[in-house]
Amino acid sequence: MVEFVPMAEAAGFTAGCVAIHAARQWAGIITPILTYMVFALVVCLFVVIGIQHAADPTQVMESMTQAMVTF
């Protein structure tokens, strides 16, 4: 499941690129959205890399889930 998030972000970014080329008059609106998506993709990739290199990935996932529930 964790590996799906960066792939979904990348697919959304690609769709956004296609949208910019298809609707150039709205490029000024779509570009900031794509910039945010790139930032989110980088963050997600760092999270996935951190989880994969953790000593106990299950414990990391449990603590992240608990943090999401808390907030």
N, C-alpha and C positions, 0 to 999 in steps of 0.2 A: 504494500500500500504506500509506503513512504517513497518508493522509487517512482510512483505514478505522478506525484506532485510536480517534479521538474519536467517530466514529459508533457504534462498538461499545460504548464506554463510555456514551454517551447512551442507547442501546437498553437496556443493562443497568440504568441508572438508572430508566428508564421502567418496565421490567419490575418493578423493586423497588418502585416506587410502587404499581403495581397489586397486587403481593403484599401490601404493608402494608394496603391497603384490603380485600383479600380475607381476610386473616388478622390481624385486629386484636389477637388475644391474643398474637401473636408480634412485635408492632410494636417492642417494646423490644429485641429481638434484631436485627431487620432494619434499624432506623434507623441504628445505628453502621456497618453495612455500606454503607448508602447514603451516609453521610457520607464514608466513605473513597472511594467511587466518584466522588463530586462532586470531591473533592480530586484524584483521579487524572485525571479529565476535564480539570480546569483545567490541570494539569501537561502533559498531552498536547496541549492546545490551544496552550499557550505554546511547546512544542517544535515543533509544526507551523508556527506563525507564525514562529518563529525560523528554521526551515529555509527557508520560503518567502521570507523577506526577506534571506537570506544572499547574498553576492556569488557564491558557487559552491555551490549546494545539493548537488551530487554529492559534492564534497569533504567537506562537513559529514556527509552520510550515511555516507561511507566511514570517517571518523574515529569516528563513533558506533558503527558496526558493529565496528570494531577495538576500541573500548573495551568493548563487550559481550563480545567474544571473550576479551579479557584478563581480565575479571572473571568 
